[in-house]
């Protein structure tokens, strides 16, 4: 599984969430960081929302159309690594 983090330089909330995601050890996922300042469409969509998490291309059943990225709930900046892991467990 792959988790996408939309972020921007200098965003302390983004940096904190990225650090916590990188500390999770009991879940297997690839973390992709997308800098919203590198694409106008990302910037327009998320400039006031970062950090934003998505689950990339969730699994689909056979014959079903491929799903788009699934938005994940925004974790509290005060959430511990364990709380973040528990939240992600529901989606991975």
C-alpha distances in whole Angstrom, upper triangle without the diagonal:
4,7,10,13,16,19,23,25,27,25,25,23,20,21,21,18,16,18,17,13,14,16,14,14,13,10,7,5,6,9,11,14,16,20,22,25,24,24,26,24,21,25,26,23,22,26,27,23,21,19,17,13,11,8,7,8,8,9,13,15,18,20,18,18,15,14,14,11,12,14,13,17,18,19,22,23,25,22,22,18,19,19,16,14,16,15,11,12,13,10,7
4,7,10,13,16,19,21,24,22,22,20,17,18,19,15,14,16,16,12,13,15,14,14,15,11,9,5,5,6,7,11,12,16,18,21,20,20,23,21,18,21,23,20,19,22,23,20,18,16,14,11,9,6,5,8,9,11,14,18,20,22,20,19,15,14,13,10,11,12,12,16,17,17,21,21,23,21,21,18,19,19,15,14,16,15,11,13,14,11,9
4,7,10,13,16,19,21,18,19,17,14,15,16,12,11,14,13,9,11,14,12,14,15,11,10,7,6,5,6,9,11,14,15,19,19,19,21,19,16,19,21,18,16,19,20,17,15,12,10,7,6,5,6,9,10,13,16,20,22,24,22,20,17,14,13,9,10,10,9,12,13,14,17,18,20,18,18,15,17,16,13,12,15,13,10,12,13,10,9
4,6,9,13,16,18,16,17,15,12,14,15,12,10,14,14,11,12,16,15,17,18,15,14,10,8,6,5,6,7,10,12,15,15,15,17,15,12,15,17,14,13,16,17,14,12,10,8,6,5,6,6,10,12,15,18,22,24,25,23,21,17,15,12,9,10,9,10,13,13,14,17,17,20,18,19,17,19,18,15,15,17,15,12,15,16,13,13
4,6,10,12,14,12,13,11,8,10,12,9,8,11,12,10,12,15,15,18,19,16,16,12,11,7,6,5,6,8,10,13,14,14,16,15,11,13,16,13,11,13,14,11,9,7,6,5,7,9,10,14,15,19,22,25,28,29,26,24,21,18,15,12,12,10,10,12,11,12,15,14,17,16,17,16,18,17,14,15,17,15,13,16,17,15,15
4,7,11,13,11,13,11,8,11,13,11,10,14,15,13,15,18,18,21,23,20,19,16,14,11,9,6,5,6,6,10,11,11,13,12,8,9,12,10,8,10,11,9,6,6,5,6,8,11,12,15,17,21,23,27,29,30,27,25,22,19,16,12,13,11,12,13,12,14,16,15,19,18,20,19,21,20,17,18,21,18,16,20,20,18,18
4,7,9,7,10,9,6,8,11,10,9,12,14,13,15,18,19,22,24,22,21,18,16,12,10,7,6,5,6,8,10,12,13,13,10,10,13,12,8,9,11,9,6,5,7,9,12,15,16,19,21,24,27,31,33,34,31,29,25,23,19,16,17,14,14,15,13,14,16,14,18,18,19,18,22,21,17,19,22,20,18,22,23,21,21
4,6,6,9,10,7,9,12,12,11,14,16,16,17,20,22,25,27,25,25,21,19,15,13,9,8,5,6,6,9,11,13,14,10,9,12,13,10,8,11,10,7,8,10,13,15,18,19,22,24,28,30,34,36,37,34,32,28,26,22,19,20,18,18,18,16,17,18,16,20,20,22,21,24,24,20,23,25,23,22,26,26,24,25
4,6,9,11,8,9,12,13,12,14,17,17,17,20,22,25,28,26,26,23,21,17,15,11,10,7,9,8,11,13,15,17,14,12,16,16,13,11,13,14,11,11,14,16,19,22,22,25,27,31,34,37,39,40,37,35,32,29,26,23,24,21,21,21,19,19,20,17,20,21,22,22,25,25,22,24,27,25,24,28,29,27,27
4,6,9,8,8,11,13,13,14,17,18,18,20,23,26,29,27,27,25,23,19,18,14,14,11,12,11,14,17,18,19,16,14,18,18,15,13,14,14,11,12,15,17,21,23,24,28,30,33,36,40,42,43,40,38,34,32,28,25,25,23,22,22,19,19,18,15,18,20,21,21,25,24,22,24,27,25,25,28,30,28,29
4,6,5,6,9,10,11,12,15,15,17,19,21,24,26,25,26,23,21,17,16,13,13,11,11,12,15,17,18,19,15,14,16,16,12,11,11,11,8,8,12,14,18,21,22,26,27,31,33,37,40,41,38,35,32,29,26,23,23,20,19,18,15,15,15,12,15,17,19,19,22,21,19,22,24,22,22,25,27,25,26
4,5,5,6,9,10,11,12,14,15,17,19,22,25,24,25,23,21,18,18,14,15,14,15,15,18,20,21,22,19,17,20,19,15,14,14,13,10,9,13,15,19,22,23,27,28,32,34,38,41,42,39,37,34,31,28,24,24,21,19,18,15,14,13,10,12,14,16,16,20,19,17,20,22,21,21,24,26,25,26
4,5,5,6,9,10,11,12,14,16,17,21,23,22,23,21,20,16,16,14,14,14,14,16,19,20,21,21,17,16,19,17,14,13,12,11,8,7,10,12,16,19,21,25,25,29,32,35,38,39,36,34,31,28,25,22,21,17,16,15,11,10,9,7,10,12,13,14,17,16,14,17,19,17,18,21,22,22,23
4,5,5,6,9,10,11,12,14,16,19,21,20,21,18,17,13,13,10,11,10,11,13,16,17,19,19,15,14,17,16,12,12,12,10,7,5,8,10,14,16,18,22,23,26,29,33,35,37,34,32,28,26,23,19,19,16,15,14,11,11,11,9,13,13,15,14,18,17,14,16,19,17,17,20,21,20,21
4,6,5,6,9,10,11,13,15,18,21,20,20,18,17,13,13,10,12,12,14,15,17,19,21,21,18,17,20,19,16,15,16,14,10,9,12,13,16,18,20,24,25,28,31,35,37,39,36,34,31,28,25,22,21,19,17,17,14,13,13,10,13,14,14,13,17,17,14,17,20,19,18,21,23,22,22
4,5,5,6,9,10,11,13,17,19,19,20,18,17,14,15,13,15,15,17,18,21,22,24,24,20,20,22,21,17,17,17,15,12,10,12,13,17,19,21,25,25,28,31,35,37,39,36,35,32,29,26,22,22,19,17,16,13,11,11,7,10,10,11,10,14,14,12,14,17,16,16,19,21,21,21
4,5,5,6,9,10,11,15,17,16,17,15,15,11,13,11,13,14,16,18,20,21,23,22,18,19,21,19,16,17,16,13,10,8,10,10,13,15,17,21,21,24,28,31,34,35,33,31,28,25,23,19,18,15,13,13,10,8,9,7,10,9,10,9,12,12,9,12,14,13,13,16,18,17,17
4,5,5,6,9,10,14,16,15,15,13,12,9,10,8,11,12,15,17,18,20,22,22,18,18,21,20,16,17,18,15,12,9,11,10,13,15,16,20,21,24,27,30,33,35,32,31,27,25,22,19,18,16,14,15,13,12,13,11,13,12,12,11,14,14,11,13,16,15,14,17,19,18,17
4,6,5,6,9,12,15,15,16,14,14,11,13,12,15,16,18,20,21,23,26,25,22,22,25,23,20,21,21,18,15,12,14,14,16,18,19,23,23,26,30,33,35,37,35,34,30,28,26,22,21,20,17,17,15,13,14,11,13,12,11,9,13,14,11,13,16,16,15,18,20,20,19
4,5,5,7,10,13,13,14,13,14,11,14,13,16,18,20,22,23,25,27,27,23,23,26,24,21,22,21,18,15,13,14,13,16,16,19,22,22,25,28,31,34,36,34,33,29,27,25,21,20,18,15,15,13,11,12,10,11,9,8,5,9,10,8,9,12,12,12,14,17,17,16
4,5,6,9,11,10,11,10,10,8,11,11,14,16,18,21,22,23,26,25,21,22,25,22,19,21,21,18,15,12,13,11,13,13,15,19,18,21,24,28,30,33,30,29,26,23,22,18,17,16,13,14,13,11,13,12,13,11,10,7,10,11,8,8,12,11,10,12,15,14,13
4,6,8,11,11,11,10,10,8,11,11,15,17,20,22,22,24,27,26,23,24,27,25,22,23,24,21,17,15,16,14,15,15,17,20,20,23,26,29,32,34,32,31,28,26,24,20,20,19,17,18,16,15,16,15,16,14,12,9,12,14,11,11,14,15,13,15,18,17,16
4,6,9,10,11,12,12,11,15,15,19,20,23,25,26,28,30,30,26,27,30,28,25,26,26,23,20,17,18,16,18,18,20,23,22,24,28,31,34,36,34,33,30,28,27,23,22,21,18,19,18,15,16,15,15,13,10,7,9,12,10,9,13,14,13,14,18,18,16
4,6,7,9,9,11,11,14,16,19,21,24,27,27,28,31,30,26,28,30,27,25,26,26,23,20,17,18,15,16,16,18,21,20,21,25,28,30,33,31,31,28,26,25,21,20,19,16,17,17,14,16,16,16,13,10,7,8,10,8,6,10,12,10,11,14,15,13
4,6,7,10,12,13,16,18,22,24,27,29,30,31,34,32,29,31,33,31,28,30,30,27,24,21,21,18,19,17,19,22,21,22,25,28,30,33,32,32,28,27,26,23,22,22,19,20,20,18,20,19,19,16,13,10,10,13,11,9,12,14,12,12,16,16,13
4,7,10,13,14,18,20,23,26,28,31,32,33,35,33,30,32,34,31,29,31,31,28,25,22,22,19,19,17,19,21,19,20,23,25,28,31,30,30,27,26,25,22,21,21,19,20,20,18,20,20,20,17,14,11,10,12,11,8,10,12,11,9,13,14,11
4,6,10,11,15,18,21,24,26,29,29,30,32,30,27,29,31,28,26,29,29,25,23,20,19,16,16,13,15,17,15,16,20,22,25,28,26,26,23,22,22,19,18,18,16,17,18,17,19,20,20,17,15,12,11,13,11,7,10,11,8,7,11,11,8
4,7,10,13,16,19,23,25,28,27,28,31,29,26,29,31,28,26,29,29,26,23,21,19,16,15,13,14,15,14,15,19,21,23,26,25,25,22,20,20,18,17,18,17,19,20,19,22,22,23,20,18,14,14,16,14,11,13,14,11,10,13,12,9
4,6,10,13,16,19,21,24,24,24,27,25,22,25,27,24,23,25,26,23,20,18,16,13,12,10,10,13,12,14,17,20,22,25,23,23,19,18,17,15,15,16,14,17,18,17,20,21,22,19,18,15,15,16,13,11,14,14,10,11,13,11,8
4,6,10,13,16,19,22,21,21,24,23,20,23,25,23,21,24,25,22,19,17,16,13,12,10,10,12,13,15,18,22,23,26,24,23,19,18,17,14,15,16,15,18,18,18,21,21,23,20,20,16,18,19,15,14,17,16,13,14,16,14,11
4,6,10,13,15,18,18,19,22,21,17,19,22,20,18,20,22,19,16,13,13,10,10,10,10,13,14,17,20,24,26,28,26,24,21,19,17,14,14,14,14,16,16,16,19,18,20,18,18,15,17,18,14,13,17,16,12,15,17,14,13
4,6,10,12,15,14,15,18,17,14,16,19,17,16,18,20,17,14,13,12,10,10,10,9,13,15,17,21,24,26,27,25,23,20,18,16,13,14,14,14,17,16,17,20,19,22,20,20,18,20,20,17,17,20,18,15,18,19,16,15
4,6,9,12,12,13,16,16,12,14,17,16,13,15,17,15,12,10,10,10,11,12,12,15,17,21,24,27,29,30,28,26,22,20,17,14,16,15,15,17,16,16,19,18,21,20,20,18,21,21,17,18,21,19,17,20,21,18,18
4,6,9,8,9,12,12,9,10,14,13,11,12,15,13,11,10,10,10,11,13,12,16,18,21,24,28,29,30,28,25,22,20,16,13,15,14,15,17,16,18,20,19,22,22,23,21,24,23,19,21,23,21,19,22,23,20,20
4,5,6,8,11,11,8,9,12,12,10,10,13,13,10,10,11,12,14,16,16,19,22,25,27,31,33,34,31,28,25,23,19,17,18,17,18,19,17,19,21,19,23,23,24,22,26,25,21,23,26,23,22,25,26,23,23
4,5,6,7,8,5,5,8,9,7,7,11,11,9,10,10,13,14,17,16,19,22,25,28,31,33,33,30,28,24,22,19,16,18,16,17,19,17,19,21,20,23,24,25,24,27,26,23,24,27,24,22,26,26,24,24
4,6,7,9,7,6,9,11,10,9,12,13,11,13,14,16,18,21,20,23,26,29,31,35,36,37,34,31,28,26,22,20,21,20,21,22,20,22,23,22,26,26,28,27,30,29,26,28,30,28,26,30,30,27,28
4,7,9,8,8,11,13,12,12,15,16,14,15,15,17,18,20,19,22,25,28,30,34,35,35,32,29,26,25,21,19,21,20,22,24,22,24,26,24,28,28,30,28,31,31,27,28,31,29,27,30,31,28,28
4,6,5,6,9,10,11,11,15,15,14,16,15,17,17,20,18,20,23,27,28,32,33,33,30,27,24,22,19,17,20,19,21,23,22,24,26,25,29,29,31,30,32,31,28,29,31,29,27,30,30,27,27
4,6,5,6,9,10,10,14,15,14,16,16,18,18,21,20,22,25,28,30,33,34,34,31,28,25,23,20,19,21,19,22,23,22,25,27,26,30,30,32,31,34,33,29,31,33,30,28,32,32,28,29
4,5,5,6,9,10,13,13,14,16,14,16,16,19,17,19,22,25,26,30,31,30,28,24,22,20,16,15,17,16,19,21,20,23,25,25,29,29,31,30,33,31,28,29,31,28,26,29,29,26,27
4,6,5,6,8,11,11,10,12,11,13,13,16,15,17,20,24,25,29,30,30,27,24,21,19,15,14,15,14,16,18,17,20,22,22,26,25,27,27,29,27,24,26,28,25,23,26,26,23,24
4,5,5,5,9,10,10,12,12,15,16,19,19,21,24,27,29,32,34,34,31,28,25,23,19,17,18,16,18,19,18,21,22,21,25,26,28,27,30,28,25,27,29,26,25,28,28,26,27
4,6,6,9,10,11,14,13,16,17,20,20,22,24,28,29,32,34,34,30,27,25,22,19,17,19,17,19,20,18,22,23,23,27,27,30,29,32,30,27,29,30,27,26,30,29,26,28
4,6,8,8,10,12,10,13,13,17,17,19,21,24,26,29,31,31,27,24,22,19,16,14,15,13,15,16,15,19,21,21,25,25,27,27,29,27,24,26,27,24,23,26,25,23,25
4,5,5,6,8,7,11,12,16,17,19,21,25,26,30,32,32,29,26,24,21,17,15,15,12,14,14,13,16,17,17,21,21,24,24,26,24,21,23,25,22,21,24,24,22,23
4,6,6,9,10,14,16,19,20,23,25,28,30,34,36,36,33,30,27,24,21,18,19,16,17,17,15,18,18,18,21,22,25,25,28,26,23,26,27,24,24,27,27,25,26
4,6,9,10,14,16,20,21,24,25,29,31,34,37,37,33,31,28,25,22,19,19,16,16,16,13,16,16,16,19,21,24,24,27,24,22,25,26,23,23,27,26,24,26
4,6,7,10,13,16,18,21,22,26,28,31,34,34,31,28,26,22,19,17,16,12,13,12,10,12,13,13,17,18,21,21,23,21,18,21,22,19,19,23,22,21,23
3,5,9,12,15,17,20,21,25,27,31,34,34,31,29,26,23,19,16,16,12,12,12,9,11,12,12,16,16,19,19,21,19,17,19,21,18,18,22,22,20,21
4,7,10,14,16,19,20,24,26,30,32,33,30,28,25,22,19,15,15,12,11,11,8,9,11,10,14,14,16,16,19,17,14,16,18,16,15,19,19,18,19
4,7,10,12,16,17,20,23,26,29,30,26,24,22,18,15,12,11,8,8,8,7,9,12,12,16,15,17,17,19,17,14,16,18,14,14,17,17,15,17
4,7,9,13,13,17,19,23,26,27,24,22,19,16,13,10,9,6,5,7,7,9,12,13,16,15,16,15,17,15,12,13,15,12,10,14,14,12,13
4,6,9,10,13,16,19,22,23,20,18,15,12,10,6,5,4,5,9,10,12,16,17,20,18,19,18,19,17,14,14,16,13,11,14,13,10,11
4,6,6,10,13,16,19,21,18,16,13,10,9,6,5,6,7,10,12,14,18,19,21,19,20,18,18,17,14,14,15,12,9,12,11,8,8
4,6,9,12,15,18,19,16,15,11,9,7,5,6,9,10,14,16,17,21,22,25,22,23,21,22,21,17,17,18,16,13,15,15,11,10
4,6,8,12,14,15,13,11,7,6,6,5,7,10,12,16,18,20,24,25,28,25,26,24,24,23,20,19,20,18,15,16,16,12,11
4,6,10,13,14,12,11,8,6,7,7,7,10,12,15,18,19,23,25,27,24,25,23,23,22,19,18,18,16,13,14,13,9,9
4,7,9,12,10,10,8,8,10,10,11,14,15,18,21,23,26,28,30,27,27,25,25,24,21,20,20,18,15,15,14,11,10
4,6,8,6,7,6,7,10,12,12,16,17,20,23,25,29,31,33,30,30,28,28,27,24,23,23,21,18,18,16,13,13
4,6,6,8,9,10,14,15,15,19,20,23,27,28,32,34,36,33,33,31,30,29,27,25,25,23,21,20,18,16,15
4,6,8,10,12,15,18,18,22,23,27,30,32,35,37,39,36,36,34,33,33,30,28,28,27,24,23,22,19,18
4,7,9,12,15,18,19,23,25,28,31,33,37,39,41,38,39,37,36,35,32,31,31,29,26,26,24,21,21
4,6,8,12,15,16,19,21,24,28,30,33,36,38,35,36,34,33,32,30,29,28,26,24,24,22,19,19
4,6,9,13,14,18,20,23,26,29,32,35,37,34,36,34,33,32,29,29,29,26,24,24,22,19,19
4,7,10,12,15,18,21,24,26,30,32,34,32,33,31,31,30,27,26,26,24,21,22,20,17,17
4,7,8,12,14,18,20,23,27,28,31,29,30,28,28,27,24,23,23,21,18,19,18,14,15
4,6,9,12,16,18,21,24,26,29,27,28,27,27,26,23,22,23,20,18,19,18,14,15
4,6,9,13,15,18,21,23,25,23,25,23,24,22,19,19,20,17,15,17,16,12,13
4,6,10,12,15,19,21,23,21,23,21,22,20,17,17,17,14,12,14,13,9,11
4,7,9,12,15,17,20,18,20,19,20,18,15,16,16,13,12,14,13,10,13
4,6,9,12,15,17,15,17,16,16,14,11,13,13,9,8,11,10,8,11
4,6,9,12,14,12,15,15,16,13,10,13,12,9,9,12,11,10,13
4,7,9,11,10,13,14,15,12,10,13,13,10,11,14,14,13,15
4,6,8,7,10,10,12,9,7,10,11,8,10,13,13,13,15
4,5,5,9,11,12,9,9,12,13,11,13,16,16,17,19
4,6,8,10,13,11,10,14,15,13,15,18,19,19,21
4,6,10,11,9,10,13,14,13,16,18,19,20,22
4,7,8,6,6,10,10,10,12,15,16,17,18
4,5,5,6,9,10,11,12,14,16,18,18
4,6,5,6,9,10,11,12,15,16,16
4,5,5,6,9,10,10,13,15,15
4,5,5,6,9,10,12,14,14
4,5,5,6,9,10,11,12
4,5,5,6,9,10,10
4,6,5,7,10,10
4,5,6,8,9
4,5,5,6
4,5,5
4,6
4
